[in-house]
Amino acid sequence: MTGRAADEEGGVTFTDWDEYRDWLDEKGELAVTAYAALKKAGALKDHRLVAYRCGNRRRCLLLDVVNMPPPVGPIFHRPRYKLSPKVNAATSNDSGRAANTEDGDHKWKAQTFPPAQCLNVSLSCDHLQHVLVSKERIQADVDAGRREVIITPQDSESPPNASISRQ
């Protein structure tokens, strides 16, 4: 059997990987289009659930979480950012930079996507690099009514089942 089926909670389950990937791609395209439309209309604030910002005095936006009516639903947006040459060289490789930067080097592209496309989110800006935040943490912040969350390096979470070695 292949295709989609509604589960007991009203969600969608898939029995075919290709159909699942197509569904994720479709949700991703909807997220990009909807976020751009909200931004162009100056309506992001009206749909914002929570904004994550760095602790620097500039309060760089790290992650914008907005909600749209179905079929779009929640959207995660990470704005573009840049890294110093030293940090960039230590934390990325040539192929990653070529695929994910605007200039092939240190100006990383913005990314807009539905929560279904990730397990957690890595937050970065000029002042803070690769702080990992889980979707569960984001949901808890939304449930608690937090409209803005300041992120520091100490906020980084380990992915589930990750082993951490100290040297």
Backbone as a chain_set.jsonl record, in Angstrom:
{"seq": "MTGRAADEEGGVTFTDWDEYRDWLDEKGELAVTAYAALKKAGALKDHRLVAYRCGNRRRCLLLDVVNMPPPVGPIFHRPRYKLSPKVNAATSNDSGRAANTEDGDHKWKAQTFPPAQCLNVSLSCDHLQHVLVSKERIQADVDAGRREVIITPQDSESPPNASISRQ", "coords": {"N": [[0.843, -1.18, 0.0], [0.549, 2.211, -0.802], [0.831, 5.8, -0.372], [-1.068, 8.457, 1.239], [-2.463, 8.639, 4.533], [-4.823, 9.501, 7.01], [-3.943, 9.891, 10.407], [-4.799, 8.907, 13.815], [-4.788, 11.318, 15.248], [-5.433, 13.173, 13.382], [-3.371, 13.928, 11.788], [-1.04, 13.463, 9.05], [0.053, 10.47, 7.628], [2.56, 8.62, 5.902], [3.117, 6.121, 3.46], [4.812, 5.863, 1.451], [7.951, 6.815, 0.395], [8.723, 8.583, -1.676], [6.397, 10.053, -2.124], [6.181, 11.281, 0.346], [8.498, 12.912, 0.35], [7.793, 14.608, -1.789], [5.569, 15.854, -0.651], [6.829, 17.222, 1.475], [8.449, 18.974, -0.021], [6.458, 20.491, -1.281], [5.239, 21.689, 0.964], [7.43, 23.204, 1.796], [7.758, 25.012, -0.361], [5.333, 26.415, -0.148], [5.738, 27.61, 2.351], [7.944, 29.347, 1.874], [6.834, 31.093, -0.06], [4.626, 32.164, 1.36], [5.864, 33.423, 3.585], [7.426, 35.372, 2.303], [5.376, 36.896, 1.161], [4.054, 37.858, 3.468], [6.121, 39.413, 4.541], [6.508, 41.323, 2.509], [4.044, 42.606, 2.608], [4.248, 43.786, 5.048], [3.308, 42.464, 7.272], [4.352, 40.613, 9.03], [4.634, 40.853, 11.837], [2.014, 40.585, 12.718], [1.527, 37.9, 12.473], [3.455, 36.613, 13.861], [4.703, 34.189, 16.062], [6.86, 33.703, 17.801], [10.035, 35.248, 18.238], [13.457, 34.636, 17.898], [16.408, 35.969, 19.169], [19.818, 37.183, 19.125], [22.084, 37.669, 21.914], [23.654, 39.907, 21.654], [24.111, 43.478, 21.563], [22.927, 44.386, 19.241], [20.846, 42.691, 18.779], [20.323, 40.632, 16.818], [18.12, 39.023, 14.544], [17.559, 35.66, 14.803], [15.854, 33.501, 14.402], [12.672, 33.435, 13.079], [9.436, 32.728, 13.913], [6.45, 32.115, 12.525], [2.88, 31.959, 12.058], [0.529, 30.655, 9.839], [-2.71, 30.358, 8.287], [-4.165, 27.091, 7.435], [-3.442, 25.872, 4.153], [-0.811, 26.263, 4.897], [0.299, 26.719, 7.597], [2.563, 26.617, 10.459], [5.677, 28.438, 10.136], [9.178, 28.486, 9.839], [11.781, 30.832, 9.8], [15.039, 31.59, 8.998], [17.128, 34.265, 8.944], [19.531, 35.65, 6.565], [23.052, 35.495, 7.243], [26.424, 36.346, 8.238], [29.734, 35.055, 8.616], [32.884, 35.331, 10.272], [36.01, 35.042, 8.467], [37.754, 33.204, 9.78], [36.085, 31.707, 11.587], [34.278, 30.73, 9.737], [35.911, 29.097, 8.088], [36.606, 27.153, 9.95], [34.191, 25.929, 10.56], [32.832, 25.049, 8.316], [32.767, 23.643, 4.957], [34.231, 23.675, 1.609], [32.344, 22.764, -0.354], [29.927, 22.99, 1.03], [29.859, 25.746, 1.521], [29.744, 26.664, -1.126], [27.22, 25.764, -1.921], [25.442, 26.907, -0.081], [25.826, 29.611, 0.441], [25.569, 33.122, -0.365], [27.638, 34.345, -1.667], [29.501, 32.404, -2.15], [31.258, 32.129, -0.115], [31.221, 33.541, 2.765], [28.734, 34.716, 3.337], [25.915, 33.616, 4.382], [22.946, 32.102, 3.122], [19.502, 33.083, 3.595], [16.97, 31.021, 5.08], [13.847, 29.514, 4.694], [11.309, 27.539, 5.969], [9.007, 24.807, 6.646], [8.225, 23.447, 9.91], [8.164, 20.656, 9.666], [10.31, 19.964, 8.113], [12.569, 19.694, 9.644], [14.433, 18.532, 12.556], [15.536, 19.92, 14.58], [16.794, 23.273, 15.057], [19.516, 25.105, 13.869], [20.97, 27.973, 15.039], [22.42, 30.993, 13.97], [24.451, 33.943, 13.729], [26.263, 36.994, 13.112], [27.423, 37.186, 15.587], [27.042, 34.912, 17.069], [27.325, 31.463, 16.871], [25.974, 28.563, 15.473], [24.039, 27.584, 17.438], [22.096, 25.171, 18.794], [18.675, 24.556, 18.738], [15.86, 22.867, 19.828], [12.814, 21.621, 18.269], [10.949, 21.065, 20.171], [11.623, 22.815, 22.245], [11.063, 25.243, 20.972], [8.285, 24.953, 20.605], [7.528, 24.867, 23.308], [8.221, 27.486, 24.088], [6.414, 28.932, 22.504], [3.991, 27.928, 23.553], [4.208, 28.95, 26.131], [3.754, 31.561, 25.668], [5.782, 33.3, 25.017], [7.068, 36.019, 23.283], [9.461, 36.944, 22.381], [12.724, 35.649, 22.473], [15.837, 35.637, 23.927], [18.892, 34.43, 22.838], [21.758, 32.697, 23.903], [25.147, 31.372, 23.798], [25.086, 29.338, 25.71], [22.559, 28.298, 25.542], [22.447, 26.273, 23.721], [21.368, 23.102, 22.657], [21.905, 19.604, 22.931], [21.583, 17.273, 20.281], [19.062, 14.674, 20.312], [20.147, 11.57, 21.646], [22.805, 12.145, 21.228], [26.284, 11.894, 21.577], [28.556, 13.384, 23.718], [31.802, 14.391, 23.919], [34.382, 15.335, 26.109], [37.349, 17.106, 26.018]], "CA": [[0.0, 0.0, 0.0], [1.273, 3.474, -0.82], [-0.023, 6.978, -0.296], [-1.284, 9.15, 2.508], [-3.611, 8.246, 5.339], [-4.939, 10.306, 8.225], [-3.768, 9.106, 11.621], [-5.841, 9.147, 14.81], [-4.776, 12.707, 15.698], [-5.759, 14.044, 12.258], [-2.168, 14.217, 11.013], [-0.881, 12.684, 7.838], [1.134, 9.483, 7.627], [2.917, 8.237, 4.548], [3.633, 4.774, 3.282], [5.665, 5.937, 0.272], [8.963, 7.847, 0.629], [8.693, 9.597, -2.73], [5.252, 10.932, -1.875], [6.53, 12.069, 1.526], [9.432, 13.969, -0.086], [7.021, 15.566, -2.583], [4.759, 16.622, 0.3], [7.744, 18.149, 2.151], [8.815, 20.011, -0.99], [5.286, 21.346, -1.457], [5.119, 22.501, 2.189], [8.539, 24.149, 1.768], [7.441, 26.071, -1.325], [4.269, 27.223, 0.456], [6.341, 28.402, 3.436], [8.749, 30.421, 1.274], [5.917, 32.039, -0.694], [3.817, 32.832, 2.388], [6.717, 34.312, 4.375], [7.765, 36.515, 1.444], [4.171, 37.726, 1.03], [3.868, 38.555, 4.743], [7.172, 40.428, 4.658], [6.213, 42.382, 1.53], [2.859, 43.323, 3.084], [4.516, 44.359, 6.364], [2.388, 41.794, 8.198], [5.003, 39.559, 9.812], [4.335, 41.035, 13.263], [0.645, 40.106, 12.98], [1.499, 36.436, 12.425], [4.613, 36.094, 14.592], [4.495, 33.457, 17.307], [8.015, 33.995, 18.645], [11.272, 35.615, 17.537], [14.686, 34.341, 18.639], [17.415, 36.983, 18.874], [21.085, 36.981, 19.829], [22.268, 38.505, 23.091], [24.427, 41.095, 21.317], [23.312, 44.709, 21.634], [22.192, 44.548, 17.979], [19.675, 41.805, 18.847], [20.11, 40.035, 15.493], [17.082, 38.009, 14.432], [18.115, 34.334, 14.52], [14.77, 32.651, 13.914], [11.343, 34.022, 13.135], [8.429, 31.673, 13.847], [5.145, 32.714, 12.238], [1.828, 30.983, 11.813], [-0.411, 30.97, 8.773], [-3.81, 29.391, 8.226], [-3.925, 25.97, 6.525], [-2.592, 24.694, 4.233], [0.581, 26.609, 5.168], [0.625, 26.404, 8.979], [3.736, 27.299, 11.016], [6.829, 28.658, 9.262], [10.44, 28.907, 10.454], [12.618, 31.62, 8.891], [16.361, 31.994, 9.484], [17.647, 35.286, 8.033], [20.92, 35.504, 6.12], [24.049, 35.939, 8.212], [27.788, 36.154, 7.772], [30.693, 34.607, 9.618], [34.258, 35.772, 10.026], [36.744, 34.024, 7.706], [38.304, 32.178, 10.671], [34.983, 30.844, 12.038], [33.737, 30.089, 8.54], [36.821, 28.019, 7.685], [36.603, 26.101, 10.972], [32.876, 25.308, 10.754], [32.189, 24.668, 7.062], [33.697, 23.18, 3.925], [34.067, 24.352, 0.319], [31.095, 22.399, -1.028], [28.832, 23.58, 1.807], [29.844, 27.189, 1.252], [29.299, 26.87, -2.509], [25.785, 25.48, -2.031], [24.574, 27.578, 0.899], [26.133, 31.023, 0.654], [25.253, 34.019, -1.477], [28.87, 34.766, -2.328], [30.426, 31.285, -2.233], [32.231, 32.196, 0.969], [30.832, 33.745, 4.162], [27.397, 35.298, 3.491], [25.023, 32.46, 4.339], [21.603, 32.406, 2.634], [18.33, 32.922, 4.457], [16.233, 29.782, 4.843], [12.468, 29.518, 5.155], [10.879, 26.152, 5.857], [8.04, 24.359, 7.643], [8.835, 22.621, 10.957], [8.251, 19.255, 9.247], [11.566, 19.735, 7.41], [13.731, 19.656, 10.541], [14.274, 17.976, 13.896], [15.931, 21.031, 15.427], [17.232, 24.396, 14.237], [20.807, 25.687, 14.227], [20.86, 29.423, 14.95], [23.702, 31.67, 13.802], [24.53, 35.32, 13.245], [27.643, 37.473, 13.161], [27.909, 37.175, 16.969], [26.681, 33.652, 17.711], [27.379, 30.449, 15.828], [25.519, 27.177, 15.562], [23.344, 27.23, 18.682], [21.064, 24.217, 18.43], [17.425, 24.687, 19.485], [14.933, 21.804, 19.412], [11.429, 22.022, 17.99], [10.226, 20.993, 21.44], [11.887, 24.087, 22.935], [10.298, 26.279, 20.264], [6.879, 24.759, 20.96], [7.367, 25.27, 24.713], [8.245, 28.947, 24.122], [5.13, 29.38, 21.953], [2.958, 27.581, 24.538], [4.364, 29.842, 27.288], [3.401, 32.921, 25.257], [6.966, 34.154, 24.831], [7.077, 36.642, 21.96], [10.862, 37.119, 22.013], [13.631, 34.867, 23.295], [17.238, 35.982, 23.709], [19.685, 33.204, 22.786], [23.185, 32.793, 24.203], [25.785, 30.076, 23.501], [24.709, 28.347, 26.723], [21.233, 27.771, 25.221], [22.535, 25.202, 22.739], [20.927, 21.79, 23.112], [22.467, 18.468, 22.209], [20.543, 16.488, 19.627], [18.757, 13.43, 21.021], [21.07, 10.458, 21.489], [24.143, 12.588, 20.831], [27.31, 11.689, 22.593], [29.413, 14.55, 23.838], [33.075, 14.067, 24.567], [35.105, 16.507, 26.605], [38.781, 16.871, 25.918]], "C": [[0.887, 1.241, 0.0], [0.281, 4.609, -0.674], [-0.139, 7.52, 1.1], [-2.506, 8.58, 3.222], [-3.649, 9.135, 6.564], [-4.726, 9.41, 9.421], [-4.846, 9.51, 12.626], [-5.907, 10.589, 15.287], [-5.106, 13.671, 14.563], [-4.548, 14.449, 11.442], [-2.109, 13.33, 9.783], [0.265, 11.705, 8.03], [1.363, 9.06, 6.184], [3.423, 6.807, 4.542], [4.553, 4.713, 2.07], [6.64, 7.099, 0.437], [8.931, 8.943, -0.422], [7.538, 10.572, -2.52], [5.52, 11.821, -0.661], [7.472, 13.213, 1.151], [8.714, 15.026, -0.922], [6.177, 16.459, -1.68], [5.629, 17.638, 1.038], [8.167, 19.286, 1.233], [7.674, 21.005, -1.182], [5.098, 22.263, -0.238], [6.215, 23.566, 2.234], [8.272, 25.312, 0.831], [6.346, 26.985, -0.787], [4.83, 28.142, 1.541], [7.121, 29.583, 2.881], [7.847, 31.503, 0.689], [5.136, 32.841, 0.35], [4.66, 33.817, 3.2], [7.08, 35.561, 3.568], [6.575, 37.454, 1.296], [3.906, 38.512, 2.312], [4.879, 39.679, 4.897], [6.88, 41.611, 3.743], [5.031, 43.238, 1.993], [3.086, 44.003, 4.432], [3.671, 43.73, 7.456], [3.039, 40.702, 9.03], [4.627, 39.641, 11.287], [2.955, 40.483, 13.628], [0.56, 38.589, 13.05], [2.609, 35.796, 13.252], [4.17, 35.392, 15.873], [5.614, 33.771, 18.286], [9.197, 34.352, 17.74], [12.439, 35.299, 18.452], [15.748, 35.336, 18.186], [18.684, 36.698, 19.656], [21.189, 37.975, 20.983], [23.103, 39.743, 22.852], [23.527, 42.327, 21.351], [22.502, 44.954, 20.36], [20.927, 43.694, 17.92], [19.316, 41.229, 17.47], [18.978, 39.012, 15.546], [17.73, 36.7, 14.004], [17.08, 33.409, 13.895], [13.458, 33.376, 14.129], [10.356, 32.871, 12.974], [7.072, 32.352, 13.679], [4.145, 31.609, 11.968], [0.881, 31.512, 10.756], [-1.557, 29.969, 8.819], [-3.449, 28.224, 7.297], [-4.144, 26.421, 5.079], [-1.148, 24.996, 4.624], [0.98, 26.201, 6.58], [1.852, 27.147, 9.465], [4.882, 27.372, 10.005], [8.017, 29.067, 10.121], [11.219, 29.696, 9.401], [13.91, 31.992, 9.596], [16.909, 33.02, 8.504], [19.083, 34.984, 7.611], [21.836, 36.01, 7.23], [25.428, 35.756, 7.615], [28.649, 35.737, 8.948], [32.065, 35.165, 9.268], [34.982, 34.685, 9.231], [37.277, 32.893, 8.586], [37.22, 31.198, 11.12], [34.424, 30.066, 10.858], [34.594, 28.906, 8.109], [36.772, 26.852, 8.665], [35.286, 25.338, 11.031], [32.166, 24.905, 9.47], [33.241, 24.157, 6.084], [33.362, 23.854, 2.596], [32.731, 24.037, -0.348], [29.883, 22.965, -0.295], [28.722, 25.073, 1.557], [29.33, 27.476, -0.153], [27.783, 26.715, -2.638], [24.91, 26.387, -1.18], [24.901, 29.028, 1.195], [25.787, 31.827, -0.591], [26.482, 34.337, -2.305], [29.889, 33.639, -2.479], [31.426, 31.244, -1.097], [31.574, 32.333, 2.329], [29.469, 34.387, 4.385], [26.364, 34.195, 3.273], [23.605, 32.883, 3.994], [20.557, 32.279, 3.736], [17.663, 31.589, 4.11], [14.85, 29.9, 5.464], [11.914, 28.121, 4.924], [9.813, 25.842, 6.901], [8.746, 23.502, 8.698], [8.993, 21.151, 10.562], [9.579, 18.941, 8.568], [12.781, 19.703, 8.335], [13.39, 18.935, 11.843], [14.598, 19.038, 14.942], [16.458, 22.121, 14.496], [18.562, 24.917, 14.773], [20.735, 27.193, 13.982], [22.243, 30.052, 14.887], [23.484, 33.116, 13.395], [25.995, 35.725, 13.303], [28.26, 37.288, 14.549], [27.762, 35.829, 17.664], [26.659, 32.573, 16.638], [26.849, 29.097, 16.292], [24.974, 26.797, 16.943], [22.139, 26.38, 18.285], [19.851, 24.367, 19.347], [16.441, 23.652, 18.944], [13.552, 22.372, 19.088], [10.595, 21.974, 19.272], [10.41, 22.281, 22.24], [11.084, 25.215, 22.291], [8.826, 26.172, 20.62], [6.618, 25.182, 22.401], [7.364, 26.799, 24.845], [6.943, 29.532, 23.579], [4.023, 29.132, 22.969], [3.002, 28.502, 25.757], [4.05, 31.297, 26.939], [4.593, 33.854, 25.102], [6.954, 34.708, 23.418], [8.501, 36.853, 21.449], [11.726, 36.346, 23.001], [15.054, 35.265, 22.925], [18.064, 34.699, 23.847], [21.15, 33.524, 23.071], [23.826, 31.447, 23.858], [25.39, 28.977, 24.488], [23.337, 27.718, 26.455], [21.276, 26.587, 24.267], [22.164, 23.864, 23.376], [21.64, 20.714, 22.307], [21.337, 17.755, 21.495], [20.27, 15.214, 20.41], [19.774, 12.347, 20.663], [22.469, 10.875, 21.04], [25.117, 12.286, 21.958], [28.237, 12.901, 22.571], [30.687, 14.128, 24.538], [33.747, 15.352, 24.974], [36.579, 16.178, 26.569], [39.534, 17.875, 26.725]], "O": [[1.873, 1.298, 0.734], [-0.928, 4.431, -0.825], [0.576, 7.115, 2.016], [-3.45, 8.104, 2.592], [-2.6, 9.486, 7.103], [-5.251, 8.298, 9.469], [-5.699, 10.347, 12.331], [-6.974, 11.048, 15.693], [-5.062, 14.885, 14.767], [-4.674, 15.232, 10.501], [-3.021, 12.547, 9.517], [1.325, 12.072, 8.538], [0.46, 9.136, 5.351], [4.067, 6.347, 5.485], [5.024, 3.637, 1.7], [6.215, 8.243, 0.602], [9.095, 10.118, -0.092], [7.692, 11.777, -2.717], [5.127, 12.988, -0.648], [7.274, 14.349, 1.581], [8.995, 16.217, -0.781], [6.075, 17.665, -1.906], [5.223, 18.787, 1.213], [8.235, 20.437, 1.662], [7.897, 22.214, -1.237], [4.833, 23.456, -0.384], [5.969, 24.695, 2.657], [8.526, 26.465, 1.177], [6.421, 28.202, -0.953], [4.444, 29.306, 1.639], [6.974, 30.705, 3.367], [8.071, 32.692, 0.916], [5.004, 34.059, 0.229], [4.213, 34.931, 3.472], [7.044, 36.675, 4.091], [6.743, 38.673, 1.304], [3.572, 39.695, 2.257], [4.531, 40.776, 5.336], [6.993, 42.765, 4.156], [5.022, 44.452, 1.791], [2.21, 44.723, 4.912], [3.351, 44.38, 8.452], [2.333, 39.932, 9.681], [4.335, 38.623, 11.915], [2.761, 39.972, 14.731], [-0.383, 38.049, 13.628], [2.694, 34.571, 13.333], [3.379, 35.921, 16.655], [5.363, 34.068, 19.454], [9.337, 33.829, 16.634], [12.426, 35.645, 19.633], [15.967, 35.529, 16.991], [18.649, 36.06, 20.708], [20.482, 38.982, 21.024], [23.253, 40.562, 23.759], [22.312, 42.216, 21.185], [21.494, 45.659, 20.399], [20.04, 43.948, 17.105], [18.175, 41.321, 17.017], [18.892, 38.226, 16.489], [18.377, 36.638, 12.959], [17.382, 32.638, 12.984], [13.171, 33.867, 15.221], [10.432, 32.121, 12.001], [6.604, 33.066, 14.567], [4.515, 30.469, 11.687], [0.484, 32.677, 10.782], [-1.398, 28.86, 9.329], [-2.543, 28.343, 6.473], [-4.979, 27.293, 4.834], [-0.33, 24.078, 4.679], [1.909, 25.412, 6.748], [2.164, 28.214, 8.938], [5.038, 26.503, 9.147], [7.883, 29.894, 11.023], [11.307, 29.278, 8.246], [13.894, 32.624, 10.652], [17.137, 32.688, 7.341], [19.762, 34.162, 8.227], [21.443, 36.843, 8.047], [25.583, 35.085, 6.595], [28.344, 36.022, 10.107], [32.362, 35.434, 8.103], [34.603, 33.517, 9.312], [37.251, 31.733, 8.172], [37.416, 29.985, 11.041], [34.132, 28.876, 10.973], [34.071, 27.836, 7.8], [36.884, 25.694, 8.261], [35.262, 24.202, 11.506], [31.018, 24.464, 9.517], [34.442, 24.228, 6.345], [32.336, 24.523, 2.472], [32.06, 24.938, -0.85], [28.914, 23.378, -0.932], [27.623, 25.604, 1.401], [28.567, 28.421, -0.355], [27.142, 27.456, -3.383], [23.749, 26.616, -1.521], [24.318, 29.62, 2.104], [25.721, 31.302, -1.702], [26.382, 34.572, -3.509], [31.022, 33.886, -2.891], [32.342, 30.422, -1.103], [31.379, 31.322, 3.004], [29.079, 34.587, 5.535], [25.991, 33.882, 2.142], [23.109, 33.89, 4.5], [20.697, 31.49, 4.67], [17.779, 31.097, 2.987], [14.701, 30.329, 6.608], [12.027, 27.575, 3.827], [9.72, 26.526, 7.921], [9.771, 22.89, 8.399], [9.878, 20.471, 11.082], [9.946, 17.771, 8.455], [13.914, 19.687, 7.855], [12.222, 18.754, 12.186], [14.025, 19.06, 16.031], [16.556, 21.915, 13.287], [18.716, 25.141, 15.973], [20.472, 27.637, 12.865], [23.133, 29.691, 15.657], [22.466, 33.465, 12.797], [26.867, 34.884, 13.521], [29.483, 37.239, 14.679], [28.312, 35.634, 18.748], [26.032, 32.757, 15.596], [27.222, 28.576, 17.343], [25.401, 25.807, 17.536], [21.274, 26.825, 17.532], [19.975, 24.312, 20.57], [16.218, 23.575, 17.736], [13.173, 23.444, 19.559], [9.652, 22.747, 19.437], [9.46, 22.78, 22.842], [10.496, 26.042, 22.988], [8.182, 27.181, 20.906], [5.588, 25.793, 22.685], [6.588, 27.347, 25.628], [6.424, 30.508, 24.12], [3.204, 30.016, 23.224], [1.965, 28.803, 26.349], [4.076, 32.166, 27.811], [4.425, 35.073, 25.059], [6.842, 33.949, 22.456], [8.728, 36.933, 20.242], [11.493, 36.383, 24.21], [15.432, 35.235, 21.754], [17.951, 33.978, 24.839], [21.704, 34.491, 22.549], [23.108, 30.47, 23.646], [25.366, 27.801, 24.123], [22.989, 26.712, 27.074], [20.247, 25.956, 24.024], [22.593, 23.544, 24.485], [21.939, 20.907, 21.129], [20.239, 17.64, 22.041], [21.157, 14.72, 21.105], [20.201, 12.233, 19.514], [23.231, 10.052, 20.532], [24.792, 12.413, 23.139], [28.641, 13.368, 21.506], [30.645, 13.568, 25.633], [33.686, 16.349, 24.254], [37.009, 15.119, 27.024], [40.764, 17.838, 26.765]]}, "num_chains": 1, "name": "protein.A"}
